[in-house]
Amino acid sequence: GITQIVNIIVLLVMYGTILSKISPLFTVLIFLSIFLCIVFSVKVTDLQLDFWRKKVSPETRRNNYFKGIFGSRVNHSNIQLNRSFSFFARKYEYFNIRERKNYVKLNMFSFCTEIGISLLFMIVFCIIAIFIGDRVARGHLQLGYFTMTMTMMFNLFSTVKQFSYFMLNQNWYIKVLDAYFEVMSLE
């Protein structure tokens, strides 16, 4: 966690210095995109956790209850005696479908988040690539500078993307633990 933050700060200072020689706007653009990525990750984590609490977790508990009924010998005998197999089978099927749909929605939410963060990085990357490519084409910069800048941007964006995943996961765990301690502190 801390080493990733230090690594990103060092990369940002180094890349920001190199890119600011062309235009200070690039440094601002990179810092802004990283800030937006972090804010977006934190907000999405909150929304995912709320969705999980309200939709996924209750359906999973209900589904596990009806799944567990069929695993007990005593319950199995009672189901046969009362001829209630169709009732429990329908309930299990119903909650199984709802649980699966909610997990699909949660995973699609995560997928859309990843796409959003990647699109943000790609827009910034393309703006910088077009601007520096234009400067190389006009003869203001050498081709090696373009190659170096593109390699730096790929490296920076992959590092920031790894960090955003780390933040997303850590924020999720912190929120879950926070909710746990909140429940445990009730007296």
Summary of the structure (lengths in Angstrom):
residues: 187
radius of gyration: 25.3
end to end distance: 34.4
largest distance: 87.9
contacts: 504
relative contact order: 0.13
helix: 90%
strand: 0%
